[in-house]
Amino acid sequence: MTELQQRLHQLNLYGDRIDGTYTRPVEDAVRNYQLARGIKEDPLGEYGPATRKSLETETRNP
């Protein structure tokens, strides 16, 4: 989960603590990312396979 937070932080979508906890701010950042990228394969706010693949192609390894 820290990797997700770090990748969202790279895109300036998440600015809270990087602690590996899937909090509401992380969920909101994932939702905003999905909406901005048009990702519809995963439920909004859920870090599923389509969201992960897109995020990994757009960011560097933390």
N, C-alpha and C positions, 0 to 999 in steps of 0.2 A: 504494500500500500504506500510505502514511502516513495517508491518509484513513480507511482501515479501522481502523488503530490508534487514531486520534483518536476515531472514533465509538464503538469499544468502551470507550475510556477515559471517554467521557461517561456511559456506563452502569455505570461502575465494574467492568467485566469484565476490564480490562487495565491493568496498572500499570507495565509495563516501559518501556524506551526507545522513543520514537517515532522510528524511523529508516528505515521503509519496507521492512524485512526480514520475510518471513513465517517467523517462528521458531516453535518448539514452543509457547511461551506464547501466541502469537497464535492458532495452531491450536486450542489448548485453549480460549481465550476464544470463538472462533467456535463450537466444539462445544458449549460451555455455553450460549451464546446460542441455538443451534438447538434444544437439548433443552428449554430453558426456554420457548421460543416455539412448540414443536411443529412446527418446520420439517422436513419430510421429503422435500421435492423435491430438495434437494442432499445429497450424501454428507456424513456427519458430519465436521466440521473443514474442509470445503471451502467457500470463499467464492464460492458460485455465485449465479445470478440471483435465486432466491427469497430467499436469505439477505440479499443486497444490498438488495433492494426493501424487505424488512421493516426492516432496520437503518436505511435512509435515511428511512423514514416515522417512525421512533421517535426519531431524533436530529436535531440541527441541523447545518447545513453547517459543517465545521471551518474 
